[in-house]
Amino acid sequence: MVSRWVYVFAGLLANILLGTIYSWSVFRKPLELFVGWTSLESSIPFSVFLLFFAVGMPVSGLLLKRYGARRISPLGGLLVGIGWALSGLSLTTESPLLYVTLFYGVVAGSGVAMVYNSTITVSSRWIPERRGLAVGLTVLGFGISPLVTAPLANYLITYHGVVNTFLELGTAYGAALMAISVLMVLPPVEPRGSSSEKSLWQAVQSSEFTPSMMVRSRYFVGLWLAYALGTLGGFIAISQAAKFGQEVVKLSPELAAAATGVFAIFNGLGRPLFGHLGDRMQIHIVSSLSFLLVILAALLATQSETFIIYMASYSILWLVFGGWLALAPKATSVFFGIQNLSINYGIVFTAYGASAIAGPTLAAALWQLLGHYSPVFMTVAALSGLGLVISNLLLRPPVIPRRMVLLKTR
């Protein structure tokens, strides 16, 4: 009998390939040299990719609900492969920016949403008794992807050229993701053990929410805001880690790049860690812990002119950022049930997209206005304080007498 955890491992492998988006910086300079793009132009496909990744999540959720992961996951894998390959071919056309934005940003971004949502849905259904850990291990692949895909992409660009790199990665990713999709199936019945660790509140709160019911709930408001605020500091740290290291800590470009690799490890480790905590503790407690860590890291970052403090502060920010990508789907299943998870989490995931736009934009605006980084991190600390309040006001479960629980669960 095949272990249920094989489905989690398959999702992890798929997410390593999907997470190549975090290695986009490897492509930017070669693209600027090959096509003649400015720094702004080379960032546009990346931004559009993140937009369609976020917007595509609720859409892919609807498709998963109707057609199942067995069909949607290979379709997503095909779109990822086509998007990468056609991006490479379009670099020699008269309008490369338009076509790369279309094929990489829209096509590949939509395909990633389909596969990513499929892996989360499948893992959470196969391991219901440890759903947070299962999802955390699945999306661990997305977080640690740059450790594998950045050196691979750099090697291919150096020896094969940027055009061939897009073609080769597109062919390989499309084929691999479609092969992995064979394991993107839901269990015929929910495995045993699914109710063995339910809390009292979960025993009462056992109804399944439709998307329309979910968005009217205070838990949705709280979770959406907490998710956006919880990933905000991470997006800021991701957008400026190497730049901050070179300008403030006075690191060499090589050491700053190495530090970013360490931060990527923390990004990955935060996912199973916070997923596991979500299995063992109430959501509002784990959420509160995440915001306390961000406040600590942000305050440290205002004083991080030394290498040790820089590494500590940014590692915590990346850790919490990764953690929310496991905690949020776990929280969605706890508050709103599992039957509509693919759609419901797709809607909740739009908070990630909002934070992806707001975080780097806010950091760049404050830096340009004030000329130093301290106001950026003080703002992150203040917004995390707001997240702490939201966690305890909107994510705290109601106090329910045990007698009512016993009546409900009989």
MARZAMI-896335 format. One line per 10 residues: number of its first residue (from 1); their letters; for each residue x, y, z of C-alpha. Coordinates in nm, 3 decimals. Layout:
# MARZAMI-896335
NUM> A> X:Y:Z ~ ...
***
This chain:
# MARZAMI-896335
1> MVSRWVYVFA> 0.000:0.000:0.000 ~ 0.135:0.341:-0.101 ~ 0.191:0.579:0.190 ~ -0.042:0.878:0.196 ~ 0.264:1.101:0.235 ~ 0.370:1.024:-0.123 ~ 0.106:1.277:-0.235 ~ 0.269:1.540:-0.015 ~ 0.611:1.457:-0.160 ~ 0.473:1.484:-0.513
11> GLLANILLGT> 0.335:1.827:-0.429 ~ 0.671:1.931:-0.286 ~ 0.849:1.833:-0.610 ~ 0.593:2.020:-0.819 ~ 0.636:2.332:-0.608 ~ 1.016:2.327:-0.648 ~ 0.954:2.372:-1.021 ~ 0.677:2.629:-0.972 ~ 0.892:2.833:-0.735 ~ 1.135:2.927:-1.013
21> IYSWSVFRKP> 0.952:3.262:-1.005 ~ 1.165:3.341:-0.698 ~ 1.470:3.304:-0.927 ~ 1.350:3.570:-1.172 ~ 1.635:3.800:-1.066 ~ 1.874:3.555:-1.239 ~ 1.699:3.627:-1.570 ~ 1.671:4.004:-1.541 ~ 2.025:4.113:-1.631 ~ 2.061:3.867:-1.921
31> LELFVGWTSL> 1.725:3.984:-2.056 ~ 1.826:4.349:-2.022 ~ 2.147:4.280:-2.216 ~ 1.986:4.058:-2.482 ~ 1.674:4.264:-2.553 ~ 1.782:4.606:-2.428 ~ 1.519:4.637:-2.155 ~ 1.545:4.884:-1.871 ~ 1.536:4.766:-1.510 ~ 1.168:4.863:-1.492
41> ESSIPFSVFL> 1.082:4.673:-1.808 ~ 1.254:4.355:-1.689 ~ 1.040:4.363:-1.373 ~ 0.706:4.380:-1.559 ~ 0.673:4.006:-1.649 ~ 0.752:3.920:-1.285 ~ 0.484:4.158:-1.152 ~ 0.223:4.034:-1.400 ~ 0.310:3.675:-1.309 ~ 0.243:3.744:-0.939
51> LFFAVGMPVS> -0.084:3.919:-1.029 ~ -0.215:3.626:-1.233 ~ -0.086:3.378:-0.977 ~ -0.299:3.551:-0.712 ~ -0.603:3.616:-0.932 ~ -0.580:3.267:-1.079 ~ -0.609:3.099:-0.740 ~ -0.986:3.148:-0.688 ~ -1.047:3.074:-1.056 ~ -0.845:2.753:-1.033
61> GLLLKRYGAR> -1.037:2.670:-0.718 ~ -1.364:2.679:-0.910 ~ -1.213:2.460:-1.182 ~ -1.080:2.214:-0.925 ~ -1.420:2.190:-0.760 ~ -1.587:2.116:-1.093 ~ -1.330:1.905:-1.280 ~ -1.095:1.772:-1.011 ~ -0.720:1.794:-0.959 ~ -0.655:1.500:-1.195
71> RISPLGGLLV> -0.760:1.720:-1.489 ~ -0.668:2.070:-1.373 ~ -0.316:1.992:-1.252 ~ -0.186:1.860:-1.589 ~ -0.358:2.150:-1.765 ~ -0.174:2.388:-1.536 ~ 0.154:2.204:-1.598 ~ 0.098:2.233:-1.974 ~ 0.035:2.607:-1.943 ~ 0.354:2.651:-1.737
81> GIGWALSGLS> 0.560:2.469:-2.001 ~ 0.400:2.656:-2.292 ~ 0.438:2.989:-2.114 ~ 0.812:2.939:-2.054 ~ 0.882:2.806:-2.404 ~ 0.687:3.074:-2.591 ~ 0.853:3.341:-2.375 ~ 1.188:3.224:-2.508 ~ 1.069:3.223:-2.870 ~ 0.919:3.571:-2.833
91> LTTESPLLYV> 1.252:3.726:-2.730 ~ 1.348:3.753:-3.098 ~ 1.023:3.920:-3.206 ~ 0.964:4.291:-3.258 ~ 0.765:4.326:-2.931 ~ 0.940:4.097:-2.682 ~ 0.815:4.278:-2.371 ~ 0.452:4.241:-2.474 ~ 0.485:3.872:-2.559 ~ 0.699:3.774:-2.260
101> TLFYGVVAGS> 0.452:3.951:-2.032 ~ 0.167:3.763:-2.201 ~ 0.328:3.418:-2.210 ~ 0.529:3.426:-1.888 ~ 0.310:3.657:-1.681 ~ -0.040:3.557:-1.791 ~ -0.008:3.201:-1.928 ~ 0.260:3.061:-1.697 ~ 0.126:3.258:-1.398 ~ -0.222:3.109:-1.450
111> GVAMVYNSTI> -0.074:2.762:-1.490 ~ 0.122:2.793:-1.166 ~ -0.201:2.888:-0.984 ~ -0.369:2.570:-1.111 ~ -0.089:2.336:-1.008 ~ -0.019:2.514:-0.677 ~ -0.385:2.502:-0.574 ~ -0.405:2.136:-0.679 ~ -0.108:2.037:-0.462 ~ -0.250:2.212:-0.154
121> TVSSRWIPER> -0.595:2.060:-0.203 ~ -0.459:1.707:-0.253 ~ -0.218:1.719:0.044 ~ -0.479:1.860:0.280 ~ -0.730:1.589:0.187 ~ -0.488:1.296:0.217 ~ -0.347:1.396:0.559 ~ -0.647:1.550:0.741 ~ -0.516:1.472:1.090 ~ -0.198:1.677:1.025
131> RGLAVGLTVL> -0.326:1.906:0.756 ~ -0.109:2.204:0.851 ~ 0.214:2.003:0.839 ~ 0.114:1.834:0.513 ~ 0.045:2.166:0.341 ~ 0.359:2.316:0.495 ~ 0.577:2.039:0.352 ~ 0.403:2.072:0.016 ~ 0.470:2.445:-0.020 ~ 0.818:2.401:0.128
141> GFGISPLVTA> 0.919:2.325:-0.230 ~ 0.812:2.671:-0.347 ~ 1.019:2.836:-0.073 ~ 1.343:2.644:-0.127 ~ 1.312:2.646:-0.506 ~ 1.575:2.921:-0.561 ~ 1.838:2.701:-0.398 ~ 1.791:2.458:-0.687 ~ 1.651:2.658:-0.977 ~ 1.865:2.973:-0.949
151> PLANYLITYH> 2.198:2.790:-0.998 ~ 2.040:2.575:-1.269 ~ 1.904:2.878:-1.457 ~ 2.234:3.064:-1.418 ~ 2.425:2.766:-1.561 ~ 2.188:2.729:-1.857 ~ 2.196:3.101:-1.935 ~ 2.577:3.105:-1.921 ~ 2.629:2.807:-2.152 ~ 2.311:2.792:-2.363
161> GVVNTFLELG> 2.191:3.154:-2.373 ~ 1.876:3.310:-2.231 ~ 1.652:3.213:-2.525 ~ 1.743:2.844:-2.509 ~ 1.713:2.849:-2.129 ~ 1.347:2.950:-2.153 ~ 1.287:2.680:-2.414 ~ 1.468:2.406:-2.220 ~ 1.307:2.489:-1.886 ~ 0.966:2.516:-2.049
171> TAYGAALMAI> 0.999:2.172:-2.207 ~ 1.134:2.013:-1.888 ~ 0.887:2.182:-1.653 ~ 0.587:2.103:-1.870 ~ 0.679:1.736:-1.897 ~ 0.769:1.698:-1.528 ~ 0.458:1.874:-1.399 ~ 0.230:1.670:-1.621 ~ 0.400:1.350:-1.499 ~ 0.364:1.454:-1.134
181> SVLMVLPPVE> -0.003:1.529:-1.198 ~ -0.069:1.155:-1.210 ~ -0.056:1.171:-0.828 ~ -0.284:1.473:-0.802 ~ -0.588:1.272:-0.697 ~ -0.819:1.302:-0.398 ~ -0.885:1.006:-0.167 ~ -1.213:0.823:-0.236 ~ -1.309:0.877:0.129 ~ -1.144:1.093:0.394
191> PRGSSSEKSL> -0.872:0.881:0.559 ~ -0.910:0.763:0.914 ~ -0.780:0.986:1.184 ~ -0.938:1.298:1.037 ~ -1.127:1.380:1.356 ~ -0.885:1.241:1.609 ~ -0.738:1.575:1.703 ~ -1.032:1.811:1.669 ~ -1.055:2.082:1.927 ~ -1.381:2.147:2.108
201> WQAVQSSEFT> -1.451:2.442:1.886 ~ -1.376:2.244:1.570 ~ -1.620:1.980:1.685 ~ -1.894:2.242:1.697 ~ -1.774:2.445:1.401 ~ -1.812:2.151:1.163 ~ -2.028:2.305:0.890 ~ -1.891:2.356:0.541 ~ -1.890:2.717:0.416 ~ -1.961:2.805:0.056
211> PSMMVRSRYF> -1.757:3.098:-0.080 ~ -2.054:3.335:-0.042 ~ -2.101:3.227:0.319 ~ -1.729:3.258:0.388 ~ -1.686:3.617:0.266 ~ -1.964:3.731:0.499 ~ -1.790:3.583:0.802 ~ -1.581:3.787:1.044 ~ -1.324:3.507:1.030 ~ -1.274:3.574:0.660
221> VGLWLAYALG> -1.216:3.944:0.723 ~ -0.973:3.864:1.002 ~ -0.789:3.595:0.807 ~ -0.761:3.804:0.489 ~ -0.622:4.104:0.676 ~ -0.388:3.892:0.890 ~ -0.259:3.709:0.580 ~ -0.191:4.037:0.399 ~ -0.019:4.195:0.699 ~ 0.164:3.873:0.787
231> TLGGFIAISQ> 0.333:3.851:0.444 ~ 0.392:4.226:0.406 ~ 0.723:4.232:0.595 ~ 0.841:3.927:0.404 ~ 0.770:4.082:0.066 ~ 0.961:4.393:0.172 ~ 1.253:4.178:0.291 ~ 1.251:3.974:-0.031 ~ 1.242:4.284:-0.250 ~ 1.543:4.452:-0.086
241> AAKFGQEVVK> 1.750:4.184:0.092 ~ 2.058:4.204:-0.132 ~ 2.028:4.582:-0.181 ~ 2.001:4.644:0.193 ~ 2.295:4.414:0.261 ~ 2.519:4.600:0.019 ~ 2.412:4.955:0.104 ~ 2.368:4.938:0.482 ~ 2.573:4.641:0.602 ~ 2.839:4.704:0.334
251> LSPELAAAAT> 2.848:4.346:0.208 ~ 3.006:4.251:-0.121 ~ 2.762:4.150:-0.398 ~ 2.877:3.787:-0.359 ~ 2.819:3.781:0.017 ~ 2.484:3.957:-0.020 ~ 2.377:3.690:-0.270 ~ 2.492:3.416:-0.031 ~ 2.292:3.577:0.251 ~ 1.984:3.574:0.031
261> GVFAIFNGLG> 2.034:3.200:-0.015 ~ 2.030:3.157:0.363 ~ 1.711:3.362:0.386 ~ 1.550:3.133:0.127 ~ 1.616:2.838:0.358 ~ 1.428:3.016:0.638 ~ 1.149:3.095:0.392 ~ 1.119:2.723:0.324 ~ 1.150:2.607:0.686 ~ 0.880:2.847:0.802
271> RPLFGHLGDR> 0.619:2.654:0.605 ~ 0.629:2.313:0.778 ~ 0.706:2.486:1.111 ~ 0.398:2.710:1.110 ~ 0.189:2.437:0.953 ~ 0.281:2.208:1.242 ~ 0.203:2.484:1.494 ~ -0.133:2.534:1.325 ~ -0.209:2.165:1.385 ~ -0.120:2.187:1.753
281> MQIHIVSSLS> -0.243:2.533:1.857 ~ -0.537:2.760:1.791 ~ -0.502:2.978:1.483 ~ -0.515:3.312:1.663 ~ -0.227:3.206:1.890 ~ -0.001:3.109:1.598 ~ -0.102:3.425:1.412 ~ -0.020:3.638:1.717 ~ 0.318:3.466:1.748 ~ 0.397:3.548:1.386
291> FLLVILAALL> 0.325:3.918:1.437 ~ 0.532:3.932:1.755 ~ 0.823:3.782:1.561 ~ 0.782:4.037:1.282 ~ 0.775:4.325:1.531 ~ 1.097:4.193:1.684 ~ 1.260:4.149:1.343 ~ 1.150:4.493:1.219 ~ 1.289:4.665:1.527 ~ 1.614:4.472:1.487
301> ATQSETFIIY> 1.630:4.573:1.120 ~ 1.630:4.942:1.215 ~ 1.962:4.873:1.393 ~ 2.102:4.613:1.153 ~ 2.426:4.779:1.049 ~ 2.613:4.469:1.165 ~ 2.614:4.140:0.979 ~ 2.474:3.930:1.267 ~ 2.174:4.157:1.330 ~ 2.108:4.181:0.956
311> MASYSILWLV> 2.105:3.802:0.923 ~ 1.886:3.758:1.231 ~ 1.627:4.020:1.137 ~ 1.589:3.918:0.774 ~ 1.587:3.546:0.856 ~ 1.292:3.601:1.090 ~ 1.106:3.808:0.830 ~ 1.153:3.537:0.566 ~ 1.061:3.264:0.818 ~ 0.728:3.427:0.902
321> FGGWLALAPK> 0.658:3.502:0.537 ~ 0.695:3.135:0.452 ~ 0.499:3.036:0.760 ~ 0.188:3.223:0.649 ~ 0.180:3.028:0.323 ~ 0.112:2.715:0.531 ~ -0.086:2.875:0.814 ~ -0.338:3.046:0.585 ~ -0.464:2.729:0.408 ~ -0.473:2.549:0.743
331> ATSVFFGIQN> -0.678:2.834:0.891 ~ -0.910:2.831:0.589 ~ -0.985:2.462:0.644 ~ -1.038:2.517:1.019 ~ -1.275:2.812:0.985 ~ -1.461:2.720:0.666 ~ -1.432:2.343:0.618 ~ -1.256:2.121:0.366 ~ -1.515:2.057:0.094 ~ -1.474:2.400:-0.070
341> LSINYGIVFT> -1.110:2.450:0.031 ~ -0.979:2.497:-0.323 ~ -1.221:2.784:-0.389 ~ -1.220:2.933:-0.041 ~ -0.843:2.936:-0.009 ~ -0.817:3.076:-0.361 ~ -1.020:3.375:-0.242 ~ -0.818:3.408:0.079 ~ -0.498:3.389:-0.131 ~ -0.581:3.723:-0.292
351> AYGASAIAGP> -0.445:3.872:0.032 ~ -0.104:3.740:-0.075 ~ -0.142:3.914:-0.410 ~ -0.239:4.242:-0.243 ~ 0.062:4.219:-0.013 ~ 0.292:4.136:-0.307 ~ 0.197:4.467:-0.466 ~ 0.170:4.678:-0.150 ~ 0.487:4.561:0.029 ~ 0.759:4.646:-0.226
361> TLAAALWQLL> 0.568:4.956:-0.339 ~ 0.542:5.087:0.018 ~ 0.910:5.018:0.084 ~ 1.020:5.191:-0.238 ~ 0.798:5.494:-0.171 ~ 0.922:5.541:0.186 ~ 1.283:5.498:0.078 ~ 1.245:5.751:-0.203 ~ 1.066:6.000:0.024 ~ 1.286:5.973:0.334
371> GHYSPVFMTV> 1.614:5.834:0.203 ~ 1.673:5.557:0.460 ~ 1.533:5.223:0.570 ~ 1.432:5.281:0.934 ~ 1.089:5.431:0.848 ~ 1.020:5.126:0.631 ~ 1.071:4.883:0.917 ~ 0.898:5.104:1.174 ~ 0.595:5.099:0.944 ~ 0.620:4.718:0.923
381> AALSGLGLVI> 0.633:4.700:1.304 ~ 0.328:4.927:1.337 ~ 0.126:4.728:1.082 ~ 0.226:4.405:1.258 ~ 0.090:4.557:1.580 ~ -0.238:4.603:1.394 ~ -0.215:4.239:1.280 ~ -0.171:4.134:1.643 ~ -0.494:4.315:1.736 ~ -0.680:4.164:1.439
391> SNLLLRPPVI> -0.563:3.814:1.534 ~ -0.708:3.843:1.881 ~ -1.029:4.021:1.782 ~ -1.129:3.841:1.462 ~ -0.951:3.503:1.468 ~ -1.018:3.402:1.826 ~ -1.279:3.123:1.848 ~ -1.584:3.181:2.066 ~ -1.598:3.035:2.415 ~ -1.835:2.739:2.397
401> PRRMVLLKTR> -1.951:2.546:2.707 ~ -1.833:2.185:2.698 ~ -2.188:2.065:2.759 ~ -2.292:2.214:2.422 ~ -1.999:2.045:2.252 ~ -2.096:1.706:2.392 ~ -2.454:1.752:2.273 ~ -2.333:1.858:1.929 ~ -2.090:1.569:1.883 ~ -2.314:1.285:2.000
***
